[in-house]
Amino acid sequence: MEEINIKTLLPVGEKLKPLLSKSCISESDLKGILAERGVFMGDNSKQMSIPLLTLSIISPKEFEKLQEFQKTKEDSVKFRTSKIESSTNENLNDIVPLSLIEPQK
């Protein structure tokens, strides 16, 4: 497939589908773009909204918004927290060395 230079051309149709299908662009992101156009659907799934966007021409502003959605979600730091039961009654601050806690310079 031929690569599109997004600095000079906006992707349309099938060329736009890979960006819209990415998991980092949510159904609510697509719903928002369609809502700004005055398009409201009962089913906001990607299966319904992607064809509407690929069959129409997106504006440069809408394309920038899609790229920003992708960049923001890819660049955001992911955290996972969990609780762990301790097998000792000692304070965690006494067990873990400071070199592991303090940032390295």
Residue pairs with C-beta under 8 A, 6 or more apart in sequence:
1 15
4 11
4 15
6 63
6 67
10 57
10 58
10 60
10 63
11 19
11 63
12 54
12 57
12 58
13 54
13 55
14 54
16 53
16 54
16 58
17 50
17 54
19 25
19 66
19 67
19 70
20 30
20 46
20 49
20 50
20 53
20 54
20 66
21 46
21 50
22 70
24 69
24 70
24 73
24 74
25 66
25 69
25 70
25 73
26 69
27 44
27 45
27 46
27 49
28 44
29 66
29 69
30 44
30 46
30 49
30 50
30 53
31 41
31 44
31 49
33 53
33 58
33 62
33 65
33 66
34 40
34 41
34 49
34 52
34 53
36 62
39 52
41 48
41 49
41 52
58 66
86 92
88 95
